[in-house]
Amino acid sequence: AWKIEFENEDEIAEYIDFDLDDLYPGVPDYNNFINVVNYGETAAELSYKIISLRVLNTTYSDEDYTTEQLEAMLLNNYPFKISFSLAGTTIPPNNGSADFQINVNWPYESGDDEADTQWGHDSYSFKLANGAAKQIVISIKLIAKQINP
């Protein structure tokens, strides 16, 4: 959980890295969330921004791509699907909460055997060259912005 309480600040940010490894067709769905709790006396607006994305040896950053473009890459450019969502964008004051969620899905029968095979080959080569390095690292900035009454 990320607990926020506004004092003299309009905006609070938290940086989070999601590391993913061992992706293959039929891998069990991965779902994780961060619960954001507002202990302040003013409501807050919750949003997020993808700061950077590394898939194997290729890195993309917010200097060259928008969050929407990076999300589209994660949904369309690989045989697996990685998505993000906010369960509520307004966090009520006095212990109100909202969740930021990440979901990873790769059905066994994805419908694209060529892409599945290519990922397997590239993933294996990456592991040989990089040892314990994670295949995918996604850096996210969670932002809670105070809503002025």
N, C-alpha and C positions, 0 to 999 in steps of 0.2 A: 504494500500500500504506500502511496505517496500522500503524506499529510501536509496540507497547506494552511497557513494562517496569514492573512494580510495584515501588515502593520502600517508602514508608510510607503509600501510599494504598490504600484499599479499592476505589475506583472511578475510572475514567478515562473522560472523554467527549470526543468529537470532533463538531463541527458541520459539516455538509456541505449545500451547496445544489445541487440538480439543476435546471438550466434547460433547458426544452424549447421548441422553436419549430418552425414549419413542419410542423404536423401536418395530414395530409389522408388520405382513404381510399386505401389501398394503399401508404402510406409504408412503406419497409423497416423491419422490426422493429428496435427499438433495445434493445440489451442492454448493460449496463455493470455493473461490480462493483468493490468495494473489498475488497482482500485485507487482513485483519487478522492480523498476526503477533505472537505472544506471546514476547518475549525473556526474560520473567521466569521465576522458578523455581517459580511456583505457577500452577495452571490458572485460567482465567478463563471467565466466562459472558458471552456476547455477546448483546446485545439492541438494539433501536432504538425510537425514538419519532418520530412526525411532529410537528414543532413548529408548522409552518404550511404552508399550501397556498394559492397564488394561481393561479386559473384566469381568464385575461383580467383583468377588473376586479373580480373577487370574491375576497376573502381569507377563509380559514377558519383558525382557530388552535386549539391544544391547550387554550386557556382555555375554549372552548365545545364542543369535540368530542374524543372519544378517538381514539387512533391507529386503532383498529378501524373507527370511523365514517368517518374520513378515507379509509382504504383502501377501504371499501365505496363511497364516493363516486367514487373513481377507477376502480373496476371497473364501476359501475352507472349513473352519472349522465351519462356522456358517450359518444359513439359510439366512442371509442378506449378501450383498457384499459391502465391503468398498475398494475403490481404490484411488490411487494417480497418478498424472501425471504432467509433466512439458510441458507447451506450449512454447517450445523453451528452449534450454540449453545454448545458447550463447546470452548474453545481449550486444547489441551494446553500444558504449560510447555515451555520450552527450544526455541523455534522452531516450535511448533505454529501452525496457521493455520486461519482460517475466512473465508468470503466473504459479504459483504452484496451483494445483487443488486437491480437495478432493471430491469424489462422494460416496453417500450411496444409495443403491437400495435394496428393498425387495418387489418383486412382490406379489400380493395377492395370486396368485396360484403359489407358488414357486416349487411345485412338491414334497415337502418333509413335509407332515403333521406332522410326528413324530418329526422332528427337530423344526418345528414351535411351536408345543405344548410344547416341552421341554424348548425352550427359554422362552415362556410365563410363565411357572412355575418357572424357575430359576430367571427370571426378577422380578416377583412378590415377591418371597422370598427375593431377594436382596433389593427391595424397603422397605419391612417390617423391615428388619434388619438394613438398612443404611440410611433411611430417604431421605434426599435431595441429597445424593451422586449420581453422574452421573454414568450411567451404563457402559459407555465406555469412557476412556480417552486415547488419543493418543498424545504422545509428539514427536514433529518433530524438527529436526535441519535443517534449511535452510542455505545453504552455497553458498556464492558468492566468487569466486576465480578469482583474477586478471589474465588476459591473457597477458603475457609479449610480447610486440611487437617484 
